[in-house]
Structures are given as C-alpha cells and as structure tokens.
Amino acid sequence: MTCHLVALCVDAHDPLRLARFWAGLLGWETAGGLRDGVALLPVDDTGFRIRFLPTRERKAGQNRMHFDLTSTSPEDQRRTVARSLGLGARHIDIGQRPEEGHVVLADPEGNEFCVIGPGNAFLADCGFVGALACDGSQEVGYFWSEALGWPLVWDQDQETAIRSPYGGPKITWGGPPLMPKTGKNRLHFDLAPPAGGDRETEVDRLVALGATRAGTGRGGTDRVVMADPDGNEFCVLTPR
C-alpha cells in the first residue's frame, strides 16, 4: 500500500502565532504543543493537517508551495482578503497582473498565498482550500501521483495536478521555468505508511520512483528525510 499524506509542514519563527493566523483564516482547529510544533486539524475534506515547526532560519526567496483559496463571489473574495489582513497578512507583488483576478498576500512570516476570484473553472469543485500550488516539473507531478496513489486530474503543456480520490484540494505543478531553489524549503510534506505497513519498504519504493534518501530529520529515527525528483525535501514517518 502507498504512503498517505499526513501533513504539510511549515517552518516558522513563531509556530503558535502562525498557527493562530491560519486557524483564524481557514477555520481549522489547533492541536499539539510547542515542543513538537503546532498542528491544525482540517474541518473539511482536506485530508491532511498543517504543522508549524520551529526554526531559526530566515526565509530566502519565494516559497515553492502556496495555497490557492477560492471565492464564491467578488464580495466573498473581498471578505477573505479583509479577514486575512485583519489577522496579520499583507499584500505583496510577485509579478501578478490585475487581469488575472487573484489577490496575492503573505502571512505574518512572509509565506505567500492567493485568494482566487470567483468563476475559476479549474477549482470549481474544490472547497475553500482549492489547491496547493507548487513550482515543479511534469516529472515531479508524475512522481507524486505514484507516491500517494492520487490520480492525475490535469496533464497538459507540462503542467500537472493530482487530487485525492476522496476529494479535498488539488496539488498542482506549474511546469518550467522553475524557480531556483534557495536552501531548504520552508514547506514540506510528511508521509507515512498505513498502520501495519513497513517504512523501509516504502522508502525503497519511493527511491525506485525517483526520490533520493537524505538521512534522518529533527525527530531522529522516527523519520526518514528524502527529496523528490525536483530536489524538494519530504519526510517519511513511521506507520500510522
């Protein structure tokens, strides 16, 4: 059986503050203590949690992943932007054009996210968290489809997207040109084999799919640090 996506992990200087921001914006519930980071538990069909992990490293460059949040109307989009700003977000310019119809913001630690305008056909059947949009190659989209067992729902012009068979947000990769990687990514996936599974067997399977093994992480032997074909770090946890 394939691994399942346990969490999207976000490095944070102040995990509790950042968790409170995203809990307020998404309406998710908080769990966990400061020692192992703070987790947000979804109240919708997202299917994975968000974990905020302490770090002293400064953010360098634009993140390779960001959330695309959906809107049901122009008024709904304005309300989401206003709520974000009230919680501590700010407007940023990453080269977006006014006619693109989305608002680009950054959370209190500078992590980018977008509030998409209404009428977006690609995200029409998704919830408020419409997509986790990633910078990445077609190859890495194929890799993650096989790694998670999620079918491709888009594969055109080197752009790819996958989605869990149970619904939730899409994970998308925009194809070339790719942004340069500036050190360790601040966002990464935590995967785990199902209960009764074998982690080493899963690690070997992921290597056969194109991943590389990088060692153990901050948790010691409870996780194996790997990198996908584009060099993005991710962790394989013990079965659960």
BANUVO-98428 format. One record per residue (C-alpha): residue number from 1; residue in three letters; x, y, z. Coordinates in Angstrom, 3 decimals. Layout:
BEGIN
@num: NUM | residuo: Ala | x: X | y: Y | z: Z
...
end
This chain:
BEGIN
@num: 1 | residuo: Met | x: 0.000 | y: 0.000 | z: 0.000
@num: 2 | residuo: Thr | x: 1.175 | y: 3.542 | z: -0.723
@num: 3 | residuo: Cys | x: 2.009 | y: 6.178 | z: 1.853
@num: 4 | residuo: His | x: -0.625 | y: 8.687 | z: 2.805
@num: 5 | residuo: Leu | x: -0.099 | y: 12.422 | z: 3.172
@num: 6 | residuo: Val | x: -0.099 | y: 13.144 | z: 6.905
@num: 7 | residuo: Ala | x: 0.766 | y: 16.839 | z: 6.967
@num: 8 | residuo: Leu | x: 2.047 | y: 19.874 | z: 5.165
@num: 9 | residuo: Cys | x: 4.804 | y: 21.164 | z: 7.445
@num: 10 | residuo: Val | x: 5.720 | y: 24.838 | z: 7.616
@num: 11 | residuo: Asp | x: 8.912 | y: 26.124 | z: 9.239
@num: 12 | residuo: Ala | x: 8.106 | y: 29.102 | z: 11.457
@num: 13 | residuo: His | x: 9.940 | y: 31.505 | z: 13.750
@num: 14 | residuo: Asp | x: 6.808 | y: 31.665 | z: 15.914
@num: 15 | residuo: Pro | x: 4.794 | y: 28.479 | z: 15.292
@num: 16 | residuo: Leu | x: 1.971 | y: 29.394 | z: 17.674
@num: 17 | residuo: Arg | x: 1.423 | y: 32.829 | z: 16.142
@num: 18 | residuo: Leu | x: 1.460 | y: 31.447 | z: 12.606
@num: 19 | residuo: Ala | x: -0.876 | y: 28.606 | z: 13.564
@num: 20 | residuo: Arg | x: -3.306 | y: 31.101 | z: 15.052
@num: 21 | residuo: Phe | x: -3.246 | y: 33.120 | z: 11.832
@num: 22 | residuo: Trp | x: -4.066 | y: 30.124 | z: 9.641
@num: 23 | residuo: Ala | x: -6.599 | y: 28.748 | z: 12.127
@num: 24 | residuo: Gly | x: -8.406 | y: 32.078 | z: 12.009
@num: 25 | residuo: Leu | x: -8.285 | y: 32.218 | z: 8.219
@num: 26 | residuo: Leu | x: -9.221 | y: 28.596 | z: 7.475
@num: 27 | residuo: Gly | x: -11.443 | y: 27.943 | z: 10.477
@num: 28 | residuo: Trp | x: -9.413 | y: 24.842 | z: 11.392
@num: 29 | residuo: Glu | x: -8.757 | y: 23.574 | z: 14.918
@num: 30 | residuo: Thr | x: -5.381 | y: 23.684 | z: 16.672
@num: 31 | residuo: Ala | x: -3.736 | y: 20.699 | z: 18.344
@num: 32 | residuo: Gly | x: -0.355 | y: 19.847 | z: 19.809
@num: 33 | residuo: Gly | x: 2.156 | y: 21.730 | z: 21.917
@num: 34 | residuo: Leu | x: 5.110 | y: 23.967 | z: 21.202
@num: 35 | residuo: Arg | x: 7.763 | y: 21.245 | z: 21.671
@num: 36 | residuo: Asp | x: 6.814 | y: 19.358 | z: 18.501
@num: 37 | residuo: Gly | x: 5.222 | y: 22.303 | z: 16.741
@num: 38 | residuo: Val | x: 1.581 | y: 23.261 | z: 16.477
@num: 39 | residuo: Ala | x: -0.833 | y: 21.388 | z: 14.228
@num: 40 | residuo: Leu | x: -4.051 | y: 22.498 | z: 12.560
@num: 41 | residuo: Leu | x: -6.704 | y: 19.843 | z: 12.014
@num: 42 | residuo: Pro | x: -8.995 | y: 20.275 | z: 8.998
@num: 43 | residuo: Val | x: -12.711 | y: 20.679 | z: 9.486
@num: 44 | residuo: Asp | x: -13.394 | y: 19.954 | z: 5.798
@num: 45 | residuo: Asp | x: -12.299 | y: 17.273 | z: 3.320
@num: 46 | residuo: Thr | x: -8.712 | y: 18.497 | z: 3.017
@num: 47 | residuo: Gly | x: -7.435 | y: 15.162 | z: 4.317
@num: 48 | residuo: Phe | x: -4.141 | y: 16.341 | z: 5.824
@num: 49 | residuo: Arg | x: -3.147 | y: 18.621 | z: 8.670
@num: 50 | residuo: Ile | x: -0.825 | y: 21.619 | z: 8.663
@num: 51 | residuo: Arg | x: 2.076 | y: 21.516 | z: 11.130
@num: 52 | residuo: Phe | x: 4.098 | y: 24.574 | z: 12.135
@num: 53 | residuo: Leu | x: 7.625 | y: 23.654 | z: 13.190
@num: 54 | residuo: Pro | x: 10.121 | y: 25.930 | z: 14.967
@num: 55 | residuo: Thr | x: 13.112 | y: 27.192 | z: 13.002
@num: 56 | residuo: Arg | x: 15.694 | y: 29.953 | z: 13.242
@num: 57 | residuo: Glu | x: 16.376 | y: 30.009 | z: 9.510
@num: 58 | residuo: Arg | x: 15.361 | y: 33.137 | z: 7.613
@num: 59 | residuo: Lys | x: 13.029 | y: 32.896 | z: 4.647
@num: 60 | residuo: Ala | x: 15.036 | y: 33.210 | z: 1.426
@num: 61 | residuo: Gly | x: 13.187 | y: 33.767 | z: -1.818
@num: 62 | residuo: Gln | x: 9.684 | y: 32.773 | z: -2.819
@num: 63 | residuo: Asn | x: 8.257 | y: 29.523 | z: -1.463
@num: 64 | residuo: Arg | x: 7.833 | y: 26.657 | z: -3.909
@num: 65 | residuo: Met | x: 4.356 | y: 25.922 | z: -2.490
@num: 66 | residuo: His | x: 1.421 | y: 28.158 | z: -1.671
@num: 67 | residuo: Phe | x: -2.290 | y: 27.824 | z: -1.012
@num: 68 | residuo: Asp | x: -4.906 | y: 28.983 | z: -3.504
@num: 69 | residuo: Leu | x: -8.076 | y: 29.903 | z: -1.604
@num: 70 | residuo: Thr | x: -11.339 | y: 30.031 | z: -3.525
@num: 71 | residuo: Ser | x: -14.175 | y: 32.582 | z: -3.608
@num: 72 | residuo: Thr | x: -17.866 | y: 32.241 | z: -4.374
@num: 73 | residuo: Ser | x: -18.369 | y: 35.889 | z: -5.405
@num: 74 | residuo: Pro | x: -16.442 | y: 39.191 | z: -5.654
@num: 75 | residuo: Glu | x: -17.817 | y: 40.106 | z: -2.225
@num: 76 | residuo: Asp | x: -16.639 | y: 36.776 | z: -0.805
@num: 77 | residuo: Gln | x: -13.161 | y: 37.366 | z: -2.217
@num: 78 | residuo: Arg | x: -13.049 | y: 40.838 | z: -0.647
@num: 79 | residuo: Arg | x: -14.167 | y: 39.405 | z: 2.704
@num: 80 | residuo: Thr | x: -11.424 | y: 36.773 | z: 2.632
@num: 81 | residuo: Val | x: -8.804 | y: 39.398 | z: 1.787
@num: 82 | residuo: Ala | x: -10.075 | y: 41.705 | z: 4.540
@num: 83 | residuo: Arg | x: -10.101 | y: 38.843 | z: 7.075
@num: 84 | residuo: Ser | x: -6.543 | y: 37.903 | z: 6.078
@num: 85 | residuo: Leu | x: -5.311 | y: 41.459 | z: 6.501
@num: 86 | residuo: Gly | x: -7.069 | y: 41.744 | z: 9.847
@num: 87 | residuo: Leu | x: -5.294 | y: 38.597 | z: 11.061
@num: 88 | residuo: Gly | x: -1.873 | y: 39.943 | z: 10.064
@num: 89 | residuo: Ala | x: -1.402 | y: 39.282 | z: 6.330
@num: 90 | residuo: Arg | x: -0.147 | y: 41.869 | z: 3.845
@num: 91 | residuo: His | x: -0.377 | y: 42.494 | z: 0.127
@num: 92 | residuo: Ile | x: 2.693 | y: 41.507 | z: -1.924
@num: 93 | residuo: Asp | x: 3.734 | y: 41.840 | z: -5.558
@num: 94 | residuo: Ile | x: 5.219 | y: 38.754 | z: -7.223
@num: 95 | residuo: Gly | x: 4.606 | y: 39.990 | z: -10.753
@num: 96 | residuo: Gln | x: 0.894 | y: 39.200 | z: -10.915
@num: 97 | residuo: Arg | x: -1.232 | y: 41.124 | z: -13.420
@num: 98 | residuo: Pro | x: -4.535 | y: 42.838 | z: -12.455
@num: 99 | residuo: Glu | x: -6.454 | y: 40.919 | z: -15.118
@num: 100 | residuo: Glu | x: -5.504 | y: 37.590 | z: -13.520
@num: 101 | residuo: Gly | x: -8.272 | y: 38.069 | z: -10.970
@num: 102 | residuo: His | x: -6.494 | y: 36.840 | z: -7.861
@num: 103 | residuo: Val | x: -5.087 | y: 38.670 | z: -4.858
@num: 104 | residuo: Val | x: -1.602 | y: 37.719 | z: -3.667
@num: 105 | residuo: Leu | x: -0.934 | y: 38.003 | z: 0.046
@num: 106 | residuo: Ala | x: 1.698 | y: 36.919 | z: 2.545
@num: 107 | residuo: Asp | x: 1.064 | y: 35.572 | z: 6.028
@num: 108 | residuo: Pro | x: 2.802 | y: 37.125 | z: 9.080
@num: 109 | residuo: Glu | x: 6.056 | y: 35.286 | z: 8.267
@num: 110 | residuo: Gly | x: 6.024 | y: 36.103 | z: 4.551
@num: 111 | residuo: Asn | x: 4.609 | y: 32.833 | z: 3.196
@num: 112 | residuo: Glu | x: 2.727 | y: 33.572 | z: 0.001
@num: 113 | residuo: Phe | x: -0.890 | y: 32.600 | z: -0.678
@num: 114 | residuo: Cys | x: -3.539 | y: 33.609 | z: -3.205
@num: 115 | residuo: Val | x: -7.220 | y: 34.430 | z: -2.913
@num: 116 | residuo: Ile | x: -8.669 | y: 33.343 | z: -6.241
@num: 117 | residuo: Gly | x: -11.568 | y: 35.224 | z: -7.794
@num: 118 | residuo: Pro | x: -14.968 | y: 33.610 | z: -8.418
@num: 119 | residuo: Gly | x: -15.684 | y: 31.591 | z: -11.536
@num: 120 | residuo: Asn | x: -12.403 | y: 29.662 | z: -11.628
@num: 121 | residuo: Ala | x: -13.374 | y: 26.525 | z: -13.566
@num: 122 | residuo: Phe | x: -10.288 | y: 24.538 | z: -12.538
@num: 123 | residuo: Leu | x: -11.164 | y: 24.856 | z: -8.829
@num: 124 | residuo: Ala | x: -14.938 | y: 24.789 | z: -9.277
@num: 125 | residuo: Asp | x: -15.496 | y: 21.523 | z: -7.388
@num: 126 | residuo: Cys | x: -12.958 | y: 22.258 | z: -4.637
@num: 127 | residuo: Gly | x: -13.593 | y: 23.751 | z: -1.214
@num: 128 | residuo: Phe | x: -12.206 | y: 26.929 | z: 0.338
@num: 129 | residuo: Val | x: -8.699 | y: 25.442 | z: 0.183
@num: 130 | residuo: Gly | x: -8.814 | y: 24.973 | z: -3.576
@num: 131 | residuo: Ala | x: -5.250 | y: 23.954 | z: -4.295
@num: 132 | residuo: Leu | x: -1.736 | y: 23.680 | z: -3.001
@num: 133 | residuo: Ala | x: 0.057 | y: 25.267 | z: -5.950
@num: 134 | residuo: Cys | x: 3.671 | y: 24.189 | z: -6.417
@num: 135 | residuo: Asp | x: 6.567 | y: 25.199 | z: -8.585
@num: 136 | residuo: Gly | x: 7.655 | y: 21.989 | z: -10.253
@num: 137 | residuo: Ser | x: 8.262 | y: 19.894 | z: -13.317
@num: 138 | residuo: Gln | x: 5.959 | y: 17.493 | z: -15.102
@num: 139 | residuo: Glu | x: 8.197 | y: 14.678 | z: -13.835
@num: 140 | residuo: Val | x: 7.596 | y: 15.645 | z: -10.212
@num: 141 | residuo: Gly | x: 3.840 | y: 15.699 | z: -10.786
@num: 142 | residuo: Tyr | x: 4.061 | y: 12.130 | z: -12.096
@num: 143 | residuo: Phe | x: 6.221 | y: 11.181 | z: -9.108
@num: 144 | residuo: Trp | x: 3.736 | y: 12.447 | z: -6.534
@num: 145 | residuo: Ser | x: 0.831 | y: 10.826 | z: -8.331
@num: 146 | residuo: Glu | x: 2.555 | y: 7.447 | z: -7.969
@num: 147 | residuo: Ala | x: 3.913 | y: 8.176 | z: -4.477
@num: 148 | residuo: Leu | x: 0.499 | y: 8.993 | z: -2.991
@num: 149 | residuo: Gly | x: -1.673 | y: 6.914 | z: -5.292
@num: 150 | residuo: Trp | x: -3.599 | y: 10.037 | z: -6.304
@num: 151 | residuo: Pro | x: -4.754 | y: 10.191 | z: -9.936
@num: 152 | residuo: Leu | x: -3.662 | y: 12.902 | z: -12.324
@num: 153 | residuo: Val | x: -6.544 | y: 15.321 | z: -12.876
@num: 154 | residuo: Trp | x: -4.558 | y: 17.613 | z: -15.202
@num: 155 | residuo: Asp | x: -1.637 | y: 16.911 | z: -17.529
@num: 156 | residuo: Gln | x: -1.185 | y: 19.497 | z: -20.258
@num: 157 | residuo: Asp | x: 1.662 | y: 21.716 | z: -21.518
@num: 158 | residuo: Gln | x: 3.938 | y: 20.246 | z: -18.800
@num: 159 | residuo: Glu | x: 1.529 | y: 21.422 | z: -16.093
@num: 160 | residuo: Thr | x: 0.185 | y: 18.667 | z: -13.826
@num: 161 | residuo: Ala | x: -2.277 | y: 18.303 | z: -10.969
@num: 162 | residuo: Ile | x: -3.311 | y: 15.454 | z: -8.711
@num: 163 | residuo: Arg | x: -6.167 | y: 15.045 | z: -6.267
@num: 164 | residuo: Ser | x: -7.055 | y: 12.532 | z: -3.602
@num: 165 | residuo: Pro | x: -9.785 | y: 10.066 | z: -4.638
@num: 166 | residuo: Tyr | x: -11.622 | y: 11.269 | z: -1.519
@num: 167 | residuo: Gly | x: -11.700 | y: 14.915 | z: -2.616
@num: 168 | residuo: Gly | x: -10.034 | y: 17.873 | z: -0.968
@num: 169 | residuo: Pro | x: -7.665 | y: 20.368 | z: -2.593
@num: 170 | residuo: Lys | x: -5.697 | y: 19.693 | z: -5.735
@num: 171 | residuo: Ile | x: -1.908 | y: 19.710 | z: -5.685
@num: 172 | residuo: Thr | x: -0.599 | y: 21.392 | z: -8.822
@num: 173 | residuo: Trp | x: 2.775 | y: 21.889 | z: -10.511
@num: 174 | residuo: Gly | x: 3.210 | y: 24.733 | z: -12.977
@num: 175 | residuo: Gly | x: 5.954 | y: 23.305 | z: -15.192
@num: 176 | residuo: Pro | x: 9.006 | y: 25.191 | z: -16.474
@num: 177 | residuo: Pro | x: 10.652 | y: 27.563 | z: -15.982
@num: 178 | residuo: Leu | x: 11.341 | y: 26.535 | z: -12.401
@num: 179 | residuo: Met | x: 12.364 | y: 28.926 | z: -9.661
@num: 180 | residuo: Pro | x: 15.896 | y: 28.482 | z: -8.314
@num: 181 | residuo: Lys | x: 15.989 | y: 26.567 | z: -5.039
@num: 182 | residuo: Thr | x: 17.397 | y: 28.760 | z: -2.248
@num: 183 | residuo: Gly | x: 18.342 | y: 26.396 | z: 0.554
@num: 184 | residuo: Lys | x: 15.937 | y: 24.114 | z: 2.413
@num: 185 | residuo: Asn | x: 12.286 | y: 24.601 | z: 1.534
@num: 186 | residuo: Arg | x: 10.200 | y: 26.124 | z: 4.322
@num: 187 | residuo: Leu | x: 7.280 | y: 23.881 | z: 3.388
@num: 188 | residuo: His | x: 7.477 | y: 20.109 | z: 3.049
@num: 189 | residuo: Phe | x: 5.267 | y: 17.024 | z: 3.113
@num: 190 | residuo: Asp | x: 5.190 | y: 14.417 | z: 5.876
@num: 191 | residuo: Leu | x: 4.141 | y: 10.977 | z: 4.581
@num: 192 | residuo: Ala | x: 3.536 | y: 7.742 | z: 6.483
@num: 193 | residuo: Pro | x: 2.782 | y: 4.141 | z: 5.564
@num: 194 | residuo: Pro | x: -0.555 | y: 2.854 | z: 6.866
@num: 195 | residuo: Ala | x: -0.707 | y: 1.042 | z: 10.215
@num: 196 | residuo: Gly | x: 0.889 | y: -2.345 | z: 9.768
@num: 197 | residuo: Gly | x: 2.986 | y: -1.144 | z: 6.842
@num: 198 | residuo: Asp | x: 6.762 | y: -1.100 | z: 6.598
@num: 199 | residuo: Arg | x: 8.613 | y: 2.195 | z: 6.300
@num: 200 | residuo: Glu | x: 11.770 | y: 0.814 | z: 4.710
@num: 201 | residuo: Thr | x: 9.715 | y: -0.909 | z: 2.020
@num: 202 | residuo: Glu | x: 8.022 | y: 2.425 | z: 1.290
@num: 203 | residuo: Val | x: 11.351 | y: 4.271 | z: 1.224
@num: 204 | residuo: Asp | x: 12.680 | y: 1.746 | z: -1.293
@num: 205 | residuo: Arg | x: 9.533 | y: 2.170 | z: -3.407
@num: 206 | residuo: Leu | x: 9.909 | y: 5.969 | z: -3.395
@num: 207 | residuo: Val | x: 13.563 | y: 5.676 | z: -4.405
@num: 208 | residuo: Ala | x: 12.526 | y: 3.442 | z: -7.310
@num: 209 | residuo: Leu | x: 10.075 | y: 6.173 | z: -8.355
@num: 210 | residuo: Gly | x: 12.852 | y: 8.784 | z: -8.463
@num: 211 | residuo: Ala | x: 13.298 | y: 10.067 | z: -4.903
@num: 212 | residuo: Thr | x: 16.621 | y: 10.253 | z: -3.101
@num: 213 | residuo: Arg | x: 17.343 | y: 9.478 | z: 0.533
@num: 214 | residuo: Ala | x: 18.877 | y: 12.275 | z: 2.616
@num: 215 | residuo: Gly | x: 19.081 | y: 10.863 | z: 6.154
@num: 216 | residuo: Thr | x: 17.056 | y: 11.417 | z: 9.344
@num: 217 | residuo: Gly | x: 15.427 | y: 14.638 | z: 10.407
@num: 218 | residuo: Arg | x: 14.966 | y: 16.658 | z: 13.569
@num: 219 | residuo: Gly | x: 12.924 | y: 13.856 | z: 15.116
@num: 220 | residuo: Gly | x: 15.785 | y: 11.366 | z: 14.836
@num: 221 | residuo: Thr | x: 14.919 | y: 7.831 | z: 13.831
@num: 222 | residuo: Asp | x: 11.159 | y: 8.456 | z: 13.671
@num: 223 | residuo: Arg | x: 11.501 | y: 9.974 | z: 10.186
@num: 224 | residuo: Val | x: 13.497 | y: 9.487 | z: 7.011
@num: 225 | residuo: Val | x: 14.286 | y: 12.663 | z: 5.078
@num: 226 | residuo: Met | x: 14.036 | y: 12.328 | z: 1.305
@num: 227 | residuo: Ala | x: 13.912 | y: 14.569 | z: -1.754
@num: 228 | residuo: Asp | x: 11.630 | y: 14.293 | z: -4.773
@num: 229 | residuo: Pro | x: 12.953 | y: 14.463 | z: -8.373
@num: 230 | residuo: Asp | x: 12.982 | y: 18.300 | z: -8.218
@num: 231 | residuo: Gly | x: 15.022 | y: 18.279 | z: -5.006
@num: 232 | residuo: Asn | x: 12.149 | y: 19.186 | z: -2.662
@num: 233 | residuo: Glu | x: 12.538 | y: 17.706 | z: 0.805
@num: 234 | residuo: Phe | x: 9.884 | y: 15.478 | z: 2.345
@num: 235 | residuo: Cys | x: 9.777 | y: 13.075 | z: 5.291
@num: 236 | residuo: Val | x: 8.575 | y: 9.501 | z: 5.667
@num: 237 | residuo: Leu | x: 7.344 | y: 8.824 | z: 9.176
@num: 238 | residuo: Thr | x: 6.721 | y: 5.565 | z: 10.996
@num: 239 | residuo: Pro | x: 3.499 | y: 3.712 | z: 10.072
@num: 240 | residuo: Arg | x: 0.266 | y: 5.193 | z: 11.357
end
